[in-house]
């Protein structure tokens, strides 16, 4: 017998979730089977519609929708400051990881930055059969055999050259969108090869109105002449919002205190502005101006009514016709906010003097001159200094990612930043540096495939066997520099700066009953069914079981966890006993011992199925006890 609350082993089924949303809006559509009729004009295959289509698109969509039973194994040995950190580093195929993260981090990520593999005809850093999900990843990462899986060469002579790249990116962007907050933004670095296709699938997934910008970034100080016609110095960063109606100006700067902005603007259409009494400060203490032409040079301006100035202020309303930068409503708003409007002398030239600190909208040209940004050469030099060798090709500069993070989180210093193509780990350093400068508590989640480093590469000789290992090392070195107070990397008081990360590894479920998959061969499925008498796979650590349960219950990977001893039982306590988890299959508690757990008044009690040792009567009595004490009982 199973409890009514048996934890599901799958990530959310997006088709089922969509049906629930539709049903909540219009229940009759689902119950009466009217959905196809209502959408027939959109779903009929014979109607031609505008869109981007490629061989494999339907499979890519199905890949995004298929749930996963995968989990994340905690790896304290590869972590840094495990107990105190809120940051996360995950080694694994990002497609599966994005699915695993869906329940807890849905609508929770403020910024996503990714630098995906460019489609240049070289090696793809993802397995040939990336559609195969966890099984393909496990083979690639050598968890199934010792040979690993070959990387695929995506040459331009391949008829699916663009299709392969699109099919790799499409499901990942679909899943990434689910994780963004309503005011969240995704930034995607890209070069000329796939910029057009990226924009098309981005607009399809996020919506036309949510394409907020295409930034041009100067990647080199001197041009590369690999192109037949021109030298290349730039790449792009494409930005999409989750919901453009909920977003705000991207900004990395504020207005300067006391800076004057002319309200006249030559070339604009003529209109009349009215400045209310005492709203304008004059240089003259006292003066009287009769209606007159105030035009001079290319500025057209006429004072339409008599004006009296006393104690440097206008006594009556100033009525001026001219070519204005602001509308009357905008002017009224500026005055209401207490900003200073000044006129120094005749001919009148009103100036808006800003108090300073107002948000200043950024522009889309990202260069060393415009925003003091680094290039690829700078990023390589920095990483070489940090790691002690030139181990990574074309890392993105920390200053570029830091600027993008700042542009979206300047008023949200506790935001979460996700990078699921982590590479060398520049995003982690950018988040920590941003926090060091403004005292923020932003958190990062990084995901990186354990891509094998070639044996003849300098990084391999230095002891790095995978890109993920190199990335973790880079973050640890940055963390060490923070902990040790090293000069040069960080500028502010760093006592409370989170410089660590919890490391996790993608793996198949620790629970035998959840490992069954429709894609498994019959003999594999039969073996799992034979083991289903045990809830958890043999030899699995309680820590691994715990984090899988937490993820499937929608609880974060950085949650504070403590061990609590209650009598002879040892349980995991989450959020100050709001959830208690008992995972010791070797000690079957008695009902009285369970009652001691319930006395702690948790909102939820989770018990490993194996801990009941087949005692259905004990489980039934425990369920009744929990119900009487308003405690949710769940089994895993």
VEXZA-619228 format. One record per residue (C-alpha): residue in one letter; x negated, y negated, z; residue number from 1. Coordinates in steps of 0.25 Angstrom, whole numbers, always signed. Example, Ala and Ser with C-alpha at 12.3 -4.5 7.8 and 13.67 -1.06 7.14 Angstrom:
PT  residuo      x      y      z  num
PT        A    -49    +18    +31    1
PT        S    -55     +4    +29    2
REM end
This chain:
PT  residuo      x      y      z  num
PT        X     +0     +0     +0    1
PT        X     -5    -14     -4    2
PT        X     -2    -27     +3    3
PT        X     +7    -37     -5    4
PT        X     -5    -46     -5    5
PT        X    -15    -38    -13    6
PT        X    -26    -47    -19    7
PT        X    -26    -47    -34    8
PT        X    -39    -43    -40    9
PT        X    -37    -51    -53   10
PT        X    -40    -66    -56   11
PT        X    -28    -73    -60   12
PT        X    -20    -68    -72   13
PT        X    -19    -81    -80   14
PT        X     -7    -76    -89   15
PT        X     +0    -73    -76   16
PT        X     -3    -86    -70   17
PT        X     +2    -93    -82   18
PT        X    +15    -86    -82   19
PT        X    +17    -90    -67   20
PT        X    +15   -104    -71   21
PT        X    +25   -104    -82   22
PT        X    +35    -96    -73   23
PT        X    +34   -107    -62   24
PT        X    +38   -118    -72   25
PT        X    +48   -110    -80   26
PT        X    +52    -96    -74   27
PT        X    +62    -93    -85   28
PT        X    +51    -93    -95   29
PT        X    +44    -81    -89   30
PT        X    +57    -73    -84   31
PT        X    +64    -75    -97   32
PT        X    +52    -72   -106   33
PT        X    +53    -86   -113   34
PT        X    +39    -90   -113   35
PT        X    +36    -85   -127   36
PT        X    +48    -92   -132   37
PT        X    +45   -105   -126   38
PT        X    +30   -104   -131   39
PT        X    +33    -98   -145   40
PT        X    +29   -110   -153   41
PT        X    +16   -110   -146   42
PT        X    +13    -95   -146   43
PT        X    +17    -90   -159   44
PT        X     +5    -85   -167   45
PT        X    +10    -90   -180   46
PT        X    +10   -105   -177   47
PT        X     -3   -112   -180   48
PT        X     -8   -121   -169   49
PT        X    -20   -130   -167   50
PT        X    -31   -123   -158   51
PT        X    -44   -116   -158   52
PT        X    -44   -101   -161   53
PT        X    -55    -91   -162   54
PT        X    -57    -76   -163   55
PT        X    -56    -71   -148   56
PT        X    -48    -83   -142   57
PT        X    -36    -74   -138   58
PT        X    -46    -64   -131   59
PT        X    -53    -76   -124   60
PT        X    -40    -81   -119   61
PT        X    -36    -67   -114   62
PT        X    -50    -66   -107   63
PT        X    -47    -79    -99   64
PT        X    -34    -73    -95   65
PT        X    -38    -60    -90   66
PT        X    -39    -58    -75   67
PT        X    -52    -53    -69   68
PT        X    -54    -44    -57   69
PT        X    -69    -49    -55   70
PT        X    -74    -55    -43   71
PT        X    -86    -63    -38   72
PT        X    -96    -56    -29   73
PT        X   -103    -65    -18   74
PT        X   -118    -66    -19   75
PT        X   -124    -72     -6   76
PT        X   -138    -69    -10   77
PT        X   -137    -77    -23   78
PT        X   -130    -88    -15   79
PT        X   -135   -101     -9   80
PT        X   -129   -106     +4   81
PT        X   -118    -96     +3   82
PT        X   -111   -100    +16   83
PT        X   -110   -115    +14   84
PT        X   -108   -117     -1   85
PT        X    -96   -119     -9   86
PT        X   -103   -117    -22   87
PT        X   -101   -104    -31   88
PT        X   -110    -98    -41   89
PT        X   -105    -86    -48   90
PT        X   -112    -76    -57   91
PT        X   -104    -70    -68   92
PT        X    -96    -71    -81   93
PT        X    -89    -84    -80   94
PT        X    -76    -79    -87   95
PT        X    -74    -69    -76   96
PT        X    -78    -79    -65   97
PT        X    -68    -89    -70   98
PT        X    -57    -79    -68   99
PT        X    -62    -75    -54  100
PT        X    -62    -90    -50  101
PT        X    -48    -92    -55  102
PT        X    -40    -90    -43  103
PT        X    -48    -98    -33  104
PT        X    -53   -109    -42  105
PT        X    -41   -111    -51  106
PT        X    -39   -126    -52  107
PT        X    -50   -129    -42  108
PT        X    -62   -133    -51  109
PT        X    -64   -148    -53  110
PT        X    -76   -147    -63  111
PT        X    -81   -136    -72  112
PT        X    -94   -138    -80  113
PT        X    -98   -127    -90  114
PT        X   -110   -126    -99  115
PT        X   -106   -114   -107  116
PT        X   -115   -107   -117  117
PT        X   -116   -115   -130  118
PT        X   -112   -107   -143  119
PT        X   -126   -109   -150  120
PT        X   -127    -95   -156  121
PT        X   -136    -90   -144  122
PT        X   -133    -80   -133  123
PT        X   -120    -81   -126  124
PT        X   -121    -80   -111  125
PT        X   -109    -72   -110  126
PT        X   -107    -57   -113  127
PT        X   -103    -52   -127  128
PT        X    -89    -48   -122  129
PT        X    -86    -59   -113  130
PT        X    -71    -56   -114  131
PT        X    -73    -43   -106  132
PT        X    -73    -51    -93  133
PT        X    -79    -45    -81  134
PT        X    -84    -32    -88  135
PT        X    -92    -39    -98  136
PT        X    -98    -48    -87  137
PT        X   -102    -36    -79  138
PT        X   -109    -29    -90  139
PT        X   -116    -42    -94  140
PT        X   -121    -45    -80  141
PT        X   -126    -31    -79  142
PT        X   -117    -26    -68  143
PT        X   -112    -14    -77  144
PT        X   -125    -10    -84  145
PT        X   -139    -14    -84  146
PT        X   -140    -19    -99  147
PT        X   -131    -31    -97  148
PT        X   -124    -37   -109  149
PT        X   -130    -44   -121  150
PT        X   -127    -58   -123  151
PT        X   -121    -62   -136  152
PT        X   -127    -70   -147  153
PT        X   -116    -79   -152  154
PT        X   -123    -83   -166  155
PT        X   -116    -93   -176  156
PT        X   -116    -81   -186  157
PT        X   -106    -74   -177  158
PT        X    -92    -76   -182  159
PT        X    -87    -78   -168  160
PT        X    -98    -88   -164  161
PT        X    -88    -99   -159  162
PT        X    -77    -88   -155  163
PT        X    -87    -81   -145  164
PT        X    -90    -94   -138  165
PT        X    -75    -99   -138  166
PT        X    -71    -85   -132  167
PT        X    -81    -86   -121  168
PT        X    -77   -101   -117  169
PT        X    -62   -100   -119  170
PT        X    -58    -91   -107  171
PT        X    -68    -98    -98  172
PT        X    -62   -111   -101  173
PT        X    -48   -106    -99  174
PT        X    -52   -101    -85  175
PT        X    -60   -113    -82  176
PT        X    -48   -122    -84  177
PT        X    -40   -114    -73  178
PT        X    -51   -118    -63  179
PT        X    -51   -133    -65  180
PT        X    -43   -142    -56  181
PT        X    -32   -151    -62  182
PT        X    -42   -162    -63  183
PT        X    -54   -153    -66  184
PT        X    -64   -154    -78  185
PT        X    -72   -144    -86  186
PT        X    -85   -149    -93  187
PT        X    -91   -140   -103  188
PT        X   -105   -142   -109  189
PT        X   -106   -139   -124  190
PT        X   -114   -142   -137  191
PT        X   -110   -144   -151  192
PT        X   -108   -129   -155  193
PT        X    -94   -127   -148  194
PT        X    -90   -141   -143  195
PT        X    -78   -141   -153  196
PT        X    -73   -127   -149  197
PT        X    -75   -130   -134  198
PT        X    -66   -143   -136  199
PT        X    -56   -135   -143  200
PT        X    -55   -123   -133  201
PT        X    -56   -134   -121  202
PT        X    -44   -141   -126  203
PT        X    -36   -129   -128  204
PT        X    -39   -124   -114  205
PT        X    -39   -137   -107  206
PT        X    -30   -145   -116  207
PT        X    -33   -156   -126  208
PT        X    -31   -167   -115  209
PT        X    -40   -161   -106  210
PT        X    -52   -163   -115  211
PT        X    -58   -175   -107  212
PT        X    -71   -177   -113  213
PT        X    -83   -172   -121  214
PT        X    -96   -177   -115  215
PT        X   -108   -179   -124  216
PT        X   -121   -175   -116  217
PT        X   -135   -178   -120  218
PT        X   -142   -165   -118  219
PT        X   -156   -168   -123  220
PT        X   -165   -180   -123  221
PT        X   -170   -177   -137  222
PT        X   -161   -171   -148  223
PT        X   -162   -156   -152  224
PT        X   -163   -155   -167  225
PT        X   -158   -140   -168  226
PT        X   -146   -145   -176  227
PT        X   -148   -147   -191  228
PT        X   -143   -161   -192  229
PT        X   -145   -168   -178  230
PT        X   -152   -168   -165  231
PT        X   -143   -164   -153  232
PT        X   -144   -171   -140  233
PT        X   -130   -169   -134  234
PT        X   -120   -159   -129  235
PT        X   -106   -160   -124  236
PT        X    -98   -158   -111  237
PT        X    -83   -156   -114  238
PT        X    -74   -159   -102  239
PT        X    -60   -154   -100  240
PT        X    -50   -157    -89  241
PT        X    -40   -148    -83  242
PT        X    -29   -158    -83  243
PT        X    -33   -172    -89  244
PT        X    -21   -178    -81  245
PT        X    -28   -175    -68  246
PT        X    -42   -179    -71  247
PT        X    -49   -192    -69  248
PT        X    -60   -201    -76  249
PT        X    -74   -193    -77  250
PT        X    -83   -202    -69  251
PT        X    -98   -202    -64  252
PT        X    -99   -216    -61  253
PT        X    -91   -228    -55  254
PT        X    -90   -242    -58  255
PT        X   -100   -252    -52  256
PT        X    -96   -262    -41  257
PT        X    -95   -276    -46  258
PT        X    -96   -273    -61  259
PT        X    -88   -282    -69  260
PT        X    -79   -277    -81  261
PT        X    -73   -287    -90  262
PT        X    -58   -287    -91  263
PT        X    -59   -294   -105  264
PT        X    -61   -284   -116  265
PT        X    -63   -290   -130  266
PT        X    -56   -283   -141  267
PT        X    -44   -278   -133  268
PT        X    -30   -283   -136  269
PT        X    -26   -296   -130  270
PT        X    -17   -296   -118  271
PT        X    -14   -303   -105  272
PT        X    -19   -300    -91  273
PT        X    -14   -306    -78  274
PT        X    -23   -307    -66  275
PT        X    -14   -308    -53  276
PT        X    -17   -320    -43  277
PT        X    -30   -318    -35  278
PT        X    -34   -306    -44  279
PT        X    -46   -313    -50  280
PT        X    -59   -318    -44  281
PT        X    -65   -331    -50  282
PT        X    -79   -336    -49  283
PT        X    -73   -350    -48  284
PT        X    -67   -353    -34  285
PT        X    -56   -362    -40  286
PT        X    -51   -365    -54  287
PT        X    -40   -368    -63  288
PT        X    -39   -362    -77  289
PT        X    -29   -367    -88  290
PT        X    -24   -357    -99  291
PT        X    -35   -356   -109  292
PT        X    -42   -348   -119  293
PT        X    -53   -340   -112  294
PT        X    -59   -333   -124  295
PT        X    -74   -332   -126  296
PT        X    -82   -324   -136  297
PT        X    -75   -312   -140  298
PT        X    -66   -312   -127  299
PT        X    -52   -317   -129  300
PT        X    -45   -322   -117  301
PT        X    -34   -333   -113  302
PT        X    -30   -338    -99  303
PT        X    -15   -339   -101  304
PT        X    -11   -346    -88  305
PT        X    -16   -357    -78  306
PT        X    -26   -350    -68  307
PT        X    -30   -356    -54  308
PT        X    -42   -350    -46  309
PT        X    -43   -352    -31  310
PT        X    -53   -346    -22  311
PT        X    -59   -338    -34  312
PT        X    -45   -331    -36  313
PT        X    -34   -334    -47  314
PT        X    -22   -340    -40  315
PT        X    -12   -336    -51  316
PT        X    -11   -325    -61  317
PT        X    -22   -326    -72  318
PT        X    -16   -323    -86  319
PT        X    -26   -320    -97  320
PT        X    -24   -315   -111  321
PT        X    -36   -308   -116  322
PT        X    -42   -295   -121  323
PT        X    -42   -286   -109  324
PT        X    -49   -273   -104  325
PT        X    -38   -270    -94  326
PT        X    -23   -270    -95  327
PT        X    -14   -277    -85  328
PT        X    -11   -265    -77  329
PT        X    -26   -261    -76  330
PT        X    -29   -275    -72  331
PT        X    -19   -275    -61  332
PT        X    -24   -261    -56  333
PT        X    -38   -267    -55  334
PT        X    -33   -279    -47  335
PT        X    -25   -270    -38  336
PT        X    -37   -261    -35  337
PT        X    -45   -274    -30  338
PT        X    -55   -275    -41  339
PT        X    -61   -289    -43  340
PT        X    -57   -297    -56  341
PT        X    -66   -309    -58  342
PT        X    -67   -321    -68  343
PT        X    -80   -329    -67  344
PT        X    -76   -341    -76  345
PT        X    -69   -346    -88  346
PT        X    -67   -340    -99  347
PT        X    -61   -329    -90  348
PT        X    -67   -315    -91  349
PT        X    -60   -307    -80  350
PT        X    -69   -296    -75  351
PT        X    -65   -283    -67  352
PT        X    -76   -281    -56  353
PT        X    -75   -267    -51  354
PT        X    -77   -264    -37  355
PT        X    -86   -252    -41  356
PT        X    -84   -237    -38  357
PT        X    -73   -235    -48  358
PT        X    -73   -222    -57  359
PT        X    -80   -225    -70  360
PT        X    -76   -215    -82  361
PT        X    -88   -208    -88  362
PT        X    -91   -207   -103  363
PT        X    -94   -195   -111  364
PT        X   -109   -198   -115  365
PT        X   -118   -190   -105  366
PT        X   -132   -194   -107  367
PT        X   -145   -198    -99  368
PT        X   -141   -213   -102  369
PT        X   -126   -213    -99  370
PT        X   -126   -204    -87  371
PT        X   -140   -201    -84  372
PT        X   -138   -186    -87  373
PT        X   -149   -176    -89  374
PT        X   -152   -168   -102  375
PT        X   -155   -153   -104  376
PT        X   -170   -156   -103  377
PT        X   -167   -163    -89  378
PT        X   -159   -151    -85  379
PT        X   -170   -141    -89  380
PT        X   -180   -149    -82  381
PT        X   -172   -149    -69  382
PT        X   -169   -135    -69  383
PT        X   -183   -131    -72  384
PT        X   -188   -139    -60  385
PT        X   -177   -133    -51  386
PT        X   -179   -118    -55  387
PT        X   -194   -119    -58  388
PT        X   -193   -115    -73  389
PT        X   -186   -118    -86  390
PT        X   -176   -106    -85  391
PT        X   -163   -112    -91  392
PT        X   -160   -117   -105  393
PT        X   -152   -130   -106  394
PT        X   -147   -132    -92  395
PT        X   -136   -143    -91  396
PT        X   -141   -155    -82  397
PT        X   -136   -156    -68  398
PT        X   -133   -171    -71  399
PT        X   -124   -168    -82  400
PT        X   -115   -158    -74  401
PT        X   -116   -167    -62  402
PT        X   -110   -179    -70  403
PT        X    -99   -170    -75  404
PT        X    -96   -165    -61  405
PT        X    -96   -179    -55  406
PT        X    -87   -184    -67  407
PT        X    -76   -176    -62  408
PT        X    -79   -174    -47  409
PT        X    -83   -188    -42  410
PT        X    -70   -189    -34  411
PT        X    -69   -174    -31  412
PT        X    -82   -171    -23  413
PT        X    -77   -157    -19  414
PT        X    -74   -152    -33  415
PT        X    -78   -138    -38  416
PT        X    -87   -137    -50  417
PT        X    -87   -125    -59  418
PT        X    -98   -121    -69  419
PT        X    -95   -107    -75  420
PT        X   -107   -107    -85  421
PT        X   -117   -111    -74  422
PT        X   -130   -109    -81  423
PT        X   -141   -114    -73  424
PT        X   -132   -120    -62  425
PT        X   -133   -135    -66  426
PT        X   -118   -137    -61  427
PT        X   -121   -132    -47  428
PT        X   -133   -142    -46  429
PT        X   -124   -153    -52  430
PT        X   -113   -151    -42  431
PT        X   -123   -151    -30  432
PT        X   -130   -163    -35  433
PT        X   -116   -170    -37  434
PT        X   -113   -167    -22  435
PT        X   -126   -172    -17  436
PT        X   -124   -185    -24  437
PT        X   -110   -188    -19  438
PT        X   -108   -179     -7  439
PT        X    -98   -170    -14  440
PT        X    -95   -156    -11  441
PT        X    -92   -151    -25  442
PT        X    -93   -136    -27  443
PT        X    -98   -128    -39  444
PT        X    -95   -114    -45  445
PT        X   -105   -109    -55  446
PT        X   -103    -97    -64  447
PT        X   -114    -90    -72  448
PT        X   -116    -78    -80  449
PT        X   -128    -69    -76  450
PT        X   -134    -71    -89  451
PT        X   -147    -64    -90  452
PT        X   -159    -72    -92  453
PT        X   -169    -66   -103  454
PT        X   -181    -59    -98  455
PT        X   -190    -68   -105  456
PT        X   -184    -81   -100  457
PT        X   -192    -89    -89  458
PT        X   -180    -88    -80  459
PT        X   -181    -73    -80  460
PT        X   -196    -74    -77  461
PT        X   -192    -83    -65  462
PT        X   -183    -72    -59  463
PT        X   -169    -77    -65  464
PT        X   -162    -65    -72  465
PT        X   -149    -72    -75  466
PT        X   -144    -86    -77  467
PT        X   -135    -85    -65  468
PT        X   -147    -82    -56  469
PT        X   -154    -94    -62  470
PT        X   -142   -103    -59  471
PT        X   -141    -98    -45  472
PT        X   -156   -101    -43  473
PT        X   -154   -115    -48  474
PT        X   -143   -118    -39  475
PT        X   -150   -112    -27  476
PT        X   -162   -121    -30  477
PT        X   -153   -133    -30  478
PT        X   -147   -129    -17  479
PT        X   -161   -127    -11  480
PT        X   -165   -141    -15  481
PT        X   -152   -146     -8  482
PT        X   -154   -138     +4  483
PT        X   -169   -142     +5  484
PT        X   -166   -157     +2  485
PT        X   -175   -157    -10  486
PT        X   -176   -171    -16  487
PT        X   -173   -173    -31  488
PT        X   -160   -165    -33  489
PT        X   -150   -171    -24  490
PT        X   -149   -185    -19  491
PT        X   -139   -186     -7  492
PT        X   -137   -180     +7  493
PT        X   -136   -165     +4  494
PT        X   -133   -160    +18  495
PT        X   -119   -155    +14  496
PT        X   -122   -152     +0  497
PT        X   -118   -138     -4  498
PT        X   -130   -132    -11  499
PT        X   -126   -118    -11  500
PT        X   -118   -108    -19  501
PT        X   -111    -94    -17  502
PT        X   -115    -84    -28  503
PT        X   -105    -74    -33  504
PT        X   -106    -64    -44  505
PT        X    -95    -59    -54  506
PT        X    -91    -45    -52  507
PT        X    -80    -35    -53  508
PT        X    -70    -34    -42  509
PT        X    -74    -28    -29  510
PT        X    -60    -21    -28  511
PT        X    -58     -8    -35  512
PT        X    -43    -11    -37  513
PT        X    -46    -24    -45  514
PT        X    -57    -19    -54  515
PT        X    -47    -12    -63  516
PT        X    -46    -19    -76  517
PT        X    -38    -17    -89  518
PT        X    -51    -18    -97  519
PT        X    -58     -6    -90  520
PT        X    -60     +7    -96  521
PT        X    -51    +19    -91  522
PT        X    -62    +26    -83  523
PT        X    -66    +13    -76  524
PT        X    -52    +10    -72  525
PT        X    -50    +24    -67  526
PT        X    -63    +23    -58  527
PT        X    -57    +10    -52  528
PT        X    -44    +16    -49  529
PT        X    -51    +28    -42  530
PT        X    -57    +17    -33  531
PT        X    -45     +9    -31  532
PT        X    -42    +16    -17  533
PT        X    -53     +7    -12  534
PT        X    -49     -8    -13  535
PT        X    -64    -13    -13  536
PT        X    -75     -7    -21  537
PT        X    -85     +1    -13  538
PT        X    -97     -7     -8  539
PT        X    -91    -20    -10  540
PT        X    -95    -31     +0  541
PT        X    -85    -38     +9  542
PT        X    -90    -51     +3  543
PT        X    -88    -47    -11  544
PT        X    -74    -42     -8  545
PT        X    -71    -55     +0  546
PT        X    -74    -65    -11  547
PT        X    -66    -56    -22  548
PT        X    -54    -57    -12  549
PT        X    -56    -72    -10  550
PT        X    -57    -75    -25  551
PT        X    -44    -67    -28  552
PT        X    -37    -74    -16  553
PT        X    -41    -88    -22  554
PT        X    -52    -91    -12  555
PT        X    -65    -98    -16  556
PT        X    -79    -92    -17  557
PT        X    -84   -103     -8  558
PT        X    -74   -101     +4  559
PT        X    -80   -100    +18  560
PT        X    -79    -86    +23  561
PT        X    -82    -81    +37  562
PT        X    -82    -68    +43  563
PT        X    -73    -66    +55  564
PT        X    -73    -55    +65  565
PT        X    -60    -51    +71  566
PT        X    -61    -40    +81  567
PT        X    -69    -29    +73  568
PT        X    -65    -34    +60  569
PT        X    -73    -44    +51  570
PT        X    -65    -52    +41  571
PT        X    -68    -63    +31  572
PT        X    -62    -77    +35  573
PT        X    -59    -87    +24  574
PT        X    -55   -101    +27  575
PT        X    -55   -100    +42  576
PT        X    -47    -87    +43  577
PT        X    -36    -92    +33  578
PT        X    -40    -79    +26  579
PT        X    -46    -66    +32  580
PT        X    -52    -55    +24  581
PT        X    -55    -41    +29  582
PT        X    -63    -33    +19  583
PT        X    -70    -22    +28  584
PT        X    -65     -9    +21  585
PT        X    -73     -1    +32  586
PT        X    -65     -6    +44  587
PT        X    -50     -3    +44  588
PT        X    -44    -13    +53  589
PT        X    -33    -10    +62  590
PT        X    -20    -18    +63  591
PT        X    -24    -24    +76  592
PT        X    -37    -28    +70  593
PT        X    -30    -35    +58  594
PT        X    -21    -42    +68  595
PT        X    -33    -49    +74  596
PT        X    -36    -54    +60  597
PT        X    -22    -59    +58  598
PT        X    -23    -66    +72  599
PT        X    -33    -76    +65  600
PT        X    -21    -80    +57  601
PT        X    -26    -80    +43  602
PT        X    -17    -84    +31  603
PT        X    -22    -72    +23  604
PT        X    -28    -58    +27  605
PT        X    -35    -50    +16  606
PT        X    -39    -36    +19  607
PT        X    -47    -26    +10  608
PT        X    -37    -15     +6  609
PT        X    -48     -5    +10  610
PT        X    -48     -9    +24  611
PT        X    -34     -3    +26  612
PT        X    -40    +10    +22  613
PT        X    -27    +15    +16  614
PT        X    -19    +11    +29  615
PT        X     -6     +6    +23  616
PT        X     +1     +5    +37  617
PT        X    -10     -4    +42  618
PT        X     -9    -13    +30  619
PT        X     +6    -14    +31  620
PT        X     +5    -17    +46  621
PT        X     -5    -28    +43  622
PT        X     +4    -34    +32  623
PT        X    +15    -35    +42  624
PT        X     +6    -41    +52  625
PT        X     +1    -51    +42  626
PT        X    +15    -55    +38  627
PT        X    +19    -57    +52  628
PT        X     +7    -66    +54  629
PT        X     +9    -74    +41  630
PT        X     -4    -68    +36  631
PT        X     -6    -64    +21  632
PT        X    -11    -50    +20  633
PT        X    -19    -47     +7  634
PT        X    -27    -35     +3  635
PT        X    -38    -33     -7  636
REM end
